């Protein structure tokens, strides 16, 4: 039993061990030498990522409160990839922050919560994992204590998180009153479409919507993205949001599967609002971090189109798209971080003429933007295609019409940045940015992934094979 728990809980044991190692290194004063400390952390992240691919069998622990499947393992590996690439690209900033141990202890604690959340078989375990993953993010958002905007970002995040927690807990209490049990299997067996259950679902959906920045629960997103340190913004946009979307699929398709007729309309309305508001407000932004914040809101709208398909293809298309979304956003935020650290420039107008001074960054930035816009031959095109194809399965053709309009609108939105980099006359020449080896590695991985994944049908087929077993 002990050996089985060690194997099944491998991801959690590893990240917990890494947190303990960080505490020990901090007590030994190793973090006083940030470069040496970062090398140790990066080595641990590589080991953690590689260990995730060691075969692991499906299993249940703690009377079904915790479980793992091949799909959950894949989702955790995707999060590990994002965590590793973000840490690599943020190396210089973390070194200059002078508090690398605190930064990674908070980040790894958040990841531990995500692992627990993804493997939860009980609503309360899901809630505990969700909160464990969220609370450290408030401290990370306010990590730059010398910046008023960073402190403001931390306060706004914790307030919005507390509000969403209250809403979620109220929904959970109503669900318990309706069903009498909070285990996933018991809920699936006893749930019925009545007024109390639907009310519980509305509150739980609202709580998830806060975490995923779905309109109209998105108000905190742009301010927090702008005020938080760029590596934290990268983490919020990619790893944090991706983990919540993963568990959201499980909650909708399994726990609330019998309420499909009720939640299809709600998901469709939220999708239209998120796509439209995200794209329209992105058009008005000059700060790139705020621009990418509204971009992420719009992308979640497209993800909801795939989820609205309410089929096995919905899971496949969402997981596939989120890998592409992860690579695209990490590339974008890594470049924004590298340029802002060197020059302090973070607005779209600052990027005018970037192709002349830093062609490498300009080209990768463009490819990543095209991927988010769904322009072929990038993987983003296939990701959007699969999401729309999945949405067709539910017959929500009005939703697909809005999605098509927003695809065109998003292309114009992203082309505005491309135009600034390649066409607009430069107001002040951007200096040549020093390129670190790790940042180059991250950008190369993202670029290769954005191009290759679109043509690597085997990856999508693998997702389909493990999701169909559920």
C-alpha positions in Angstrom: 0.0 0.0 0.0 2.8 2.4 0.9 4.7 1.6 -2.3 1.5 2.0 -4.3 0.8 5.4 -2.8 4.4 6.5 -3.5 4.0 5.6 -7.2 0.5 7.0 -7.7 1.4 10.2 -5.8 4.7 10.6 -7.6 4.0 14.1 -8.8 3.0 15.3 -5.4 5.9 13.6 -3.6 8.4 15.1 -6.0 7.2 18.7 -5.8 6.9 18.4 -2.0 10.5 17.1 -1.8 11.6 20.1 -4.0 9.9 22.5 -1.5 11.7 20.8 1.4 15.0 21.1 -0.5 14.4 24.8 -1.1 13.8 25.3 2.6 17.1 23.5 3.4 19.0 25.5 0.8 17.6 28.7 2.3 18.6 27.7 5.8 22.1 26.9 4.6 22.3 30.3 2.9 22.8 28.8 -0.6 20.3 31.3 -2.0 22.8 34.1 -1.1 24.5 33.0 -4.2 21.6 33.4 -6.7 23.4 32.0 -9.8 24.4 28.8 -8.0 20.9 28.5 -6.4 19.2 28.9 -9.8 21.3 26.2 -11.3 20.2 23.8 -8.6 16.5 24.8 -9.0 16.7 24.4 -12.8 18.3 21.0 -12.4 15.4 19.9 -10.1 12.9 21.2 -12.6 14.4 19.2 -15.4 14.4 16.0 -13.2 10.8 16.7 -12.2 9.8 17.1 -15.9 11.6 14.0 -17.0 10.3 11.9 -14.1 6.8 12.8 -15.2 7.2 10.5 -18.3 8.0 7.4 -16.3 5.0 5.1 -16.8 2.4 5.2 -14.0 -0.7 3.0 -13.6 -4.2 4.4 -13.0 -5.3 4.2 -9.4 -7.3 5.4 -6.5 -6.3 6.4 -3.0 -8.0 7.5 0.2 -11.3 5.8 -0.6 -11.6 7.7 -4.0 -10.7 11.1 -2.7 -7.6 11.0 -4.9 -7.2 9.3 -8.3 -4.9 9.4 -11.3 -5.4 8.4 -15.0 -3.3 8.7 -18.1 -5.0 12.0 -19.0 -4.3 13.5 -15.6 -0.7 12.5 -15.9 -0.5 14.2 -19.3 -2.1 17.3 -17.8 0.4 17.4 -15.0 3.3 16.9 -17.5 2.0 19.9 -19.5 2.0 22.0 -16.3 5.6 20.8 -15.6 6.7 21.9 -19.0 5.2 25.3 -18.5 6.8 25.6 -15.1 10.2 24.6 -16.3 10.2 27.0 -19.3 8.9 29.9 -17.3 11.7 29.4 -14.7 14.3 29.2 -17.4 13.2 32.4 -19.1 13.0 34.2 -15.8 16.4 33.3 -14.5 17.9 36.8 -14.8 15.0 38.5 -13.1 14.9 35.9 -10.3 18.7 36.4 -9.7 18.2 40.2 -9.5 15.2 39.8 -7.2 17.6 38.7 -4.4 14.9 36.4 -3.0 14.9 33.3 -5.2 14.1 30.8 -2.5 10.9 32.6 -1.5 9.9 32.9 -5.1 10.2 29.2 -5.9 8.7 28.0 -2.6 5.6 30.0 -3.3 5.5 28.8 -7.0 6.0 25.2 -6.1 3.4 25.3 -3.4 1.0 26.6 -6.0 1.9 23.8 -8.4 1.3 21.3 -5.5 -2.2 22.6 -5.2 -2.8 22.2 -8.9 -1.6 18.5 -8.7 -4.1 17.8 -5.9 -6.9 19.6 -7.7 -6.4 17.7 -10.9 -6.4 14.3 -9.1 -9.3 15.1 -6.8 -12.2 12.7 -6.6 -14.1 14.8 -4.1 -15.4 18.3 -4.3 -13.7 19.3 -1.0 -10.3 18.0 -2.2 -10.9 19.9 -5.4 -11.6 23.1 -3.4 -8.5 22.6 -1.2 -6.3 22.1 -4.2 -7.8 25.1 -5.9 -7.2 27.4 -2.9 -3.7 26.0 -2.3 -2.9 26.8 -5.9 -4.4 30.3 -5.6 -3.2 31.7 -2.3 0.6 31.7 -3.1 -0.2 33.6 -6.3 -1.3 36.7 -4.3 2.2 36.8 -2.7 3.8 36.2 -6.1 1.8 39.0 -7.7 3.0 41.4 -4.9 6.6 40.0 -5.0 8.2 43.2 -6.3 7.9 45.1 -3.0 9.5 48.2 -4.5 6.7 48.6 -7.0 3.3 50.1 -6.0 1.7 48.4 -9.0 2.9 45.0 -7.8 1.5 45.6 -4.4 -1.8 46.7 -5.9 -1.8 43.6 -8.1 -1.4 41.4 -5.0 -4.2 43.1 -3.2 -6.6 42.9 -6.2 -5.8 39.3 -6.7 -6.4 38.2 -3.1 -9.6 40.2 -2.9 -11.0 38.7 -6.1 -9.8 35.3 -5.1 -11.5 35.6 -1.7 -14.7 36.7 -3.4 -14.6 33.7 -5.8 -13.9 31.4 -2.8 -17.0 32.6 -1.0 -19.1 32.0 -4.1 -17.6 28.6 -4.7 -18.1 27.5 -1.1 -21.7 28.6 -1.2 -22.3 26.6 -4.3 -20.7 23.6 -2.7 -22.9 23.8 0.3 -26.0 24.0 -1.9 -24.7 21.0 -3.9 -24.3 19.0 -0.7 -27.9 20.0 0.3 -29.2 18.8 -3.1 -27.2 15.5 -3.3 -26.2 14.6 0.2 -22.6 13.7 -0.7 -19.6 15.5 -2.3 -17.8 12.6 -3.8 -17.6 12.7 -7.6 -19.1 9.2 -8.0 -21.9 9.9 -5.6 -22.8 13.2 -7.2 -22.8 11.6 -10.7 -25.1 8.9 -9.4 -27.6 11.1 -7.5 -27.6 14.5 -9.2 -30.9 15.6 -10.8 -31.9 18.7 -12.7 -33.8 20.6 -10.0 -33.8 24.2 -8.8 -31.4 23.7 -5.9 -28.9 21.7 -8.0 -29.0 24.3 -10.8 -28.5 27.1 -8.3 -25.5 25.3 -6.8 -24.1 24.8 -10.3 -24.4 28.5 -11.1 -22.4 29.5 -8.0 -19.7 26.9 -8.7 -19.5 28.0 -12.4 -19.1 31.6 -11.2 -16.3 30.6 -8.9 -14.5 28.8 -11.7 -15.1 31.8 -14.0 -13.2 34.1 -11.7 -10.2 31.7 -11.8 -10.3 31.5 -15.6 -11.0 35.2 -16.2 -14.2 34.5 -18.0 -16.3 37.6 -18.8 -18.0 39.1 -16.7 -15.7 37.8 -13.9 -12.6 39.1 -15.5 -12.2 42.6 -13.9 -9.1 41.7 -12.0 -7.1 40.3 -14.9 -5.6 43.2 -16.7 -4.6 45.1 -13.6 -3.0 42.0 -12.0 -1.2 41.0 -15.3 0.2 44.6 -15.6 1.2 45.0 -12.0 2.7 41.6 -11.2 6.3 40.8 -12.2 6.4 39.5 -15.8 7.4 35.9 -14.8 4.4 35.8 -12.4 2.2 37.1 -15.2 3.5 34.4 -17.4 2.7 31.8 -14.8 -0.8 33.2 -14.2 -1.6 33.3 -17.9 -0.3 29.8 -18.7 0.1 27.4 -15.8 -2.5 28.7 -13.4 -5.2 29.2 -16.0 -4.4 25.9 -17.8 -4.8 23.9 -14.6 -8.2 25.4 -13.8 -9.4 24.7 -17.3 -8.3 21.1 -17.1 -10.3 20.4 -13.9 -13.2 22.5 -15.2 -13.6 20.0 -18.1 -13.8 17.1 -15.6 -16.3 18.9 -13.4 -18.6 19.7 -16.4 -18.3 16.5 -18.3 -18.5 14.1 -15.4 -19.8 15.7 -12.2 -22.4 17.8 -13.9 -22.8 15.7 -17.0 -26.5 15.1 -16.4 -27.1 18.9 -16.4 -25.6 19.2 -20.0 -28.8 20.7 -21.4 -28.7 23.4 -18.7 -25.0 24.3 -18.8 -24.6 24.3 -22.6 -26.5 27.6 -22.9 -24.5 29.1 -20.0 -21.2 28.1 -21.5 -22.2 29.4 -24.9 -23.1 32.8 -23.5 -19.9 33.1 -21.5 -17.9 32.1 -24.5 -19.4 34.8 -26.7 -18.9 37.4 -24.0 -15.3 36.4 -23.4 -14.3 36.3 -27.0 -15.9 39.5 -27.9 -15.0 41.6 -24.8 -11.4 40.2 -24.8 -10.8 41.1 -28.5 -12.5 44.5 -28.3 -10.6 45.6 -25.2 -7.3 44.2 -26.5 -7.7 46.6 -29.4 -7.6 49.6 -27.0 -4.5 48.5 -25.1 -1.0 50.0 -25.5 0.7 48.2 -22.6 1.7 44.7 -23.9 1.0 42.9 -20.6 -2.6 44.3 -20.5 -2.9 43.5 -24.2 -1.9 39.9 -23.5 -4.3 39.8 -20.5 -7.3 40.6 -22.7 -5.9 38.2 -25.3 -6.0 35.4 -22.7 -9.6 36.3 -21.9 -10.5 36.0 -25.6 -8.6 32.7 -25.9 -10.6 31.2 -23.0 -13.7 32.2 -24.9 -12.5 30.0 -27.8 -11.7 27.2 -25.3 -15.3 27.4 -24.1 -16.5 26.8 -27.7 -14.6 23.5 -27.7 -16.0 22.6 -24.2 -19.5 23.4 -25.5 -19.1 20.4 -27.9 -19.8 18.2 -24.8 -18.1 15.3 -26.3 -14.9 13.3 -26.2 -13.6 15.6 -28.9 -14.2 18.5 -26.6 -11.6 17.1 -24.1 -9.2 16.3 -26.9 -9.4 19.7 -28.6 -9.1 21.7 -25.3 -6.1 19.7 -24.1 -4.4 20.0 -27.5 -5.1 23.7 -27.8 -3.9 24.5 -24.3 -0.4 23.0 -25.1 -0.3 25.4 -28.1 -1.6 28.2 -26.0 1.1 27.5 -23.4 4.0 27.6 -25.9 2.7 30.7 -27.6 2.2 32.7 -24.4 5.5 31.6 -22.8 7.3 32.8 -26.0 5.4 36.2 -25.9 6.0 36.8 -22.2 9.6 35.7 -22.3 10.3 38.3 -25.0 8.4 41.0 -23.2 10.3 40.1 -20.0 13.7 40.2 -21.8 13.0 43.6 -23.4 11.5 45.2 -20.3 14.3 44.0 -18.1 16.9 45.5 -20.4 15.1 48.7 -21.5 12.0 49.2 -19.4 9.8 49.3 -22.6 6.5 47.5 -22.4 4.2 49.3 -24.8 3.3 48.4 -28.3 4.6 51.8 -29.6 8.0 50.9 -28.0 8.2 47.9 -30.3 8.1 49.9 -33.5 11.0 48.9 -35.7 11.8 45.9 -33.4 12.5 43.8 -36.5 15.4 46.1 -37.5 17.2 46.0 -34.1 16.2 42.5 -32.8 14.9 40.4 -35.8 15.1 37.2 -33.7 12.7 38.4 -31.1 10.4 40.1 -33.8 10.1 36.9 -35.8 9.3 34.6 -32.8 6.9 37.2 -31.4 5.1 37.3 -34.8 4.9 33.5 -35.0 3.5 33.3 -31.5 0.9 35.9 -32.2 -0.1 34.2 -35.4 -0.5 31.0 -33.5 -2.9 32.6 -31.0 -4.8 34.2 -34.0 -5.1 30.7 -35.7 -3.1 31.6 -38.8 -1.8 28.6 -40.8 0.7 26.8 -40.8 1.1 27.4 -37.1 -0.3 24.9 -34.6 -2.7 27.5 -33.4 -4.6 27.1 -36.7 -5.2 23.4 -36.1 -6.0 24.1 -32.4 -8.7 26.6 -33.3 -10.0 24.3 -36.1 -10.4 21.4 -33.6 -12.2 23.7 -31.1 -14.7 24.9 -33.7 -15.2 21.3 -35.0 -15.9 20.2 -31.4 -18.4 23.0 -31.0 -20.3 21.9 -34.0 -21.1 18.7 -32.2 -23.6 20.4 -30.0 -25.3 22.2 -32.9 -24.7 25.6 -31.3 -24.4 27.3 -34.7 -25.0 30.8 -33.4 -22.0 30.3 -31.1 -19.9 29.2 -34.0 -21.0 32.3 -36.0 -19.7 34.5 -33.1 -16.5 32.5 -32.9 -15.9 33.0 -36.7 -16.4 36.8 -36.4 -14.1 36.9 -33.4 -11.4 34.9 -35.3 -11.3 37.7 -37.8 -11.4 40.4 -35.1 -8.5 38.7 -33.2 -6.4 38.5 -36.4 -6.7 42.3 -36.7 -5.9 42.7 -33.0 -2.7 40.7 -33.3 -1.7 42.2 -36.6 -1.6 45.6 -34.9 1.4 44.5 -33.0 3.0 42.8 -36.0 2.5 46.1 -38.0 4.3 48.0 -35.2 7.3 45.7 -35.3 7.8 45.4 -39.0 6.1 48.4 -40.7 5.7 51.4 -38.5 8.6 53.9 -38.4 10.6 53.6 -35.2 10.3 56.6 -32.8 13.4 55.6 -30.8 15.6 52.8 -31.9 15.4 49.8 -29.7 18.9 48.7 -28.5 20.2 45.2 -29.2 18.9 43.0 -26.4 21.3 40.6 -24.8 20.1 37.1 -25.3 20.7 34.6 -22.5 21.3 31.0 -23.4 18.3 29.8 -21.4 16.0 32.4 -22.9 17.1 31.4 -26.4 16.5 27.7 -25.5 12.9 28.5 -24.2 12.1 30.5 -27.4 13.5 27.7 -29.6 11.4 25.1 -27.8 8.3 27.3 -28.2 9.0 28.0 -31.8 9.6 24.4 -32.7 6.5 23.3 -30.8 4.3 26.0 -32.4 5.3 24.7 -35.9 5.6 21.0 -35.3 2.5 20.3 -33.2 0.3 21.4 -36.1 1.6 18.6 -38.2 2.2 16.0 -35.5 -1.1 14.1 -35.6 0.3 11.5 -33.3 0.1 13.9 -30.4 -3.6 14.6 -30.9 -4.2 10.9 -31.5 -2.5 10.1 -28.1 -4.7 12.6 -26.3 -7.8 11.0 -28.0 -6.7 7.5 -27.0 -6.3 8.3 -23.3 -9.4 10.5 -23.0 -11.6 7.9 -24.7 -10.8 5.5 -21.8 -12.5 7.7 -19.3 
